[in-house]
Amino acid sequence: MNQADIDRIFDSHPPESEADALAHEQVRDAFKRIAMVMSNLPGGRERALVLTKLEEASFFAHAAIGRPPL
């Protein structure tokens, strides 16, 4: 792993275009809608894991938009 790889992983990646900003907004809105539905599941470990996995998926969706490709 070199410095460029580390920078790609850990640097902030603001939207580079209006299209990227729109994509971030659409992803955010979609995950919020899904999270609202999933938050109505019975409480407990399973619901907590569902919401955690949604948060992880959201992170990687935004990373896919914002990080430069390999």
N, C-alpha and C positions, 0 to 999 in steps of 0.2 A: 504494500500500500504506500503510495507516495503522497506528497502534500496536496496535489490536485484532487486526489480521491478523498482525502480527509476534508478538504474545503467543500467539495460537492456534498458530502454527507452532513456536515455540521453548520455550514453557512446559512444565513437567511437568504431566501430566494424570492424577492418581491416580484409581482407580475411584470413581465417585460412588455406586455401589450394589453390593449383593451380586451382582446379575445381571451387572454390568460386571466384577466380580472373577472370577466364574465364566467369563464369556466370554473374558477374558484367559487364564485357566488352560487352557481348552479349546483356544484358538488355540496357546498355547505347547506343549501336549502334542502337538497335531497336527503342528506343524512339527518337533518333535523326532523324531517317528516317521518323517516323510518324510526328514529329514536323516540318520537312521541308515541307511535304505535307500540313499540317494544316496551316502553315504560309502563304500559298497562298490563303487562304480564304479571302473574303472581310474584310477589317479592321473594327474594331468596338468592342463593348463590347463582342459579341459572340465569335469572334476569340480570344480575350484576355482571356475569360473564358476557351475556349478549351485548350489554351496553359498552363494556370494555372492548370487545371485539369490533363493535361499530366505531368506537373512537380510534382504534388502531387502523381500521380500514379507511377512515376519513383522513388520517394522517398520511397514509401512503397514496391515497388518491390526490391529495394536494401536492405531495412530493412529486408525483408523476407529472403534474402540470408545471411545477416550479423548478425542479432540478434540471440542469442541462443533461442531455442524454450522454450515455457512455460512449 
